[in-house]
């Protein structure tokens, strides 16, 4: 039996079973390669055929940088893979060192990091930090073997660099089991899966639900995801939350398939994102996941999002900062089951034809094959 080529993914930031890193890329690549993933795991183990190499996760950013980056480097080097795939900007120096050792390195750009730095309140001198990042990134771009972008909109920031866009589309074959034919006939049930924070309009969603209940509209809501202490504190002082908390089921972060098992009675997906320079040009992954299960959704009225929701008539776009507008559009959707039925069918059709991970998987394999045969 032919020995399979070793490849190794590195991350100090992402959750242990991150959708893009683990469930999309590593699982897909394991069909052809022996895949290792060094990241925030409690112990070394094999999961779904992926060799997980753990480093102790730290909440302290300083410890993560001073302790975990060297650990990731060391564990990665001992694996002796032919190709390394880094997922975090703080690992660019690691990638540069690996290239100097003769290894092939891919840098996977998940976000517009210059804009992300501006949004980090804990960064003391954002302009200086952005300049430093751009210098380090420039060095990496000069020597890395391949560059992956998660969004087409990022291409304008790298006009002189050869890149491949690998979108965060849904793995439809995994989500197909959560499709429900008679969703439109079920009682109003809102569903949200993702980070529970202000970027993703947690307060606006709660206020919109409060508006609906005051109008006598029967509704319930399921929200899955991680929530910071800061948001928990804000909820304690939120009048809207106090008014609707008996209608909302908050569940912790869980794997994709476990989470979508909770969506079987859902009638409308919540996919709202507040506007900032990063989110405005980045698709929310949950949009494609909702589409894959035939769940009509309400999302932000950004041009990028409209190009999916309105173009394919599978969702409604609204001003994400206006709870009254969110409530008004939710009310229209709740009161029009025939339209929701059509939107659900349109969502599945569009997902299968245009937004299926299997198309991105082919591009990923093509990039790997090209780099490993050079």
Phi, psi and omega in degrees: 000130182293133179288132183277148181291134178277131170232155186220125175261142183234134175205137173251355189251317191288155176298156185308318181242052179305138185299311182290309187292305186275301190287329180269294192285307184296315179299316180297316183289337180293347176293337185235336186236164170272110192257130174245146177225114177263122183191202188278071178244148182290328181207165177286136177195172175250125181230121180054035178084359180263130177279107181267127178244114190271147168234146181293122179285139178242138175284333179286124179295323181296316179295322180299319182285315185282330185254311189282327178298313175299323179296316179299316178301312182296312180297322179296316181296320182293338177289330178057052179280161176278333182221138178242143185232109184259145188242000184229142179299330180290349179264004177303315177301324176297316179298321179296317178296320179296322177294322179294338177273003177092009181272151173278139185225132173250135173252120183259109184267104185278333186218170171278089192295329178299320178287323179299319180301320180299331185272352182275111182295335184278351178280115187291321181232079187303320180298318178293319180296321179294317178298317179296317179298316182297324178293312180295318179298318179302318178297317180296316181300330181291329188241345181295151183284327181207150179235126177250136173248145178270350181220142175298329183294344180280347185301326183295341179276350182228057187295334183255010183246135175285121183230162173233129179267122176243101185287160177272052180285162184282150175273088191300322182300329179282332186262348183306325183296345183260011175283140181230124187292325187253033178307317186296344181266354184275159176298153184303121182216109179277147183225134177221134176225119182155189179294134179264088182209181186288332176301321181262029165061037180301317183289320180295323179295318179295319179294322178295319178296321177299317178299317181295317181293326178293338177271005177083016180274120180286126186204150170224166187213138174243127179234123180244135176151172179279146181226131182283163177298326180298315179291320178302320178295320179293326179294326180298332181256006182272120178296319180299317181296317179300327182285334188238001187299334178289347181261353187246131174257111176268127179236150182287169175305136176212166180300156186308309184293324177294320181293313183287347171295338179276357185263002189295337177253006181285147179244336180218133177267142177260123185219048185268140179223129176289150186282127164212173188298335179275309184294329183300331183244019182230131178289139169281128184302325184297335178303313182287330177290317176300317180299320183295332179261005178074032181259110176299150189218163173244132185220179183286152185271047176274147179307318180299318182286322178299328181295345175255301187298312183277322180300319182260003176052050181236359180202170181245136180255138186213159174295113186290344182266004183243098178303325181293321178289323177299314180297319181297317180288325175297319179298317178299317180294318180298321184275003181230073182299328180296319179292321178295323177298314180295319179297321178297318178293318178297323181298313180297315181299313181294319180299315183289327183274329189233336192232041180261134180303331184302331177289323179287325179301320179298318179294322179296313179295322180297318178297312180300314180299320179296314183291324185277350178255001177287000000 
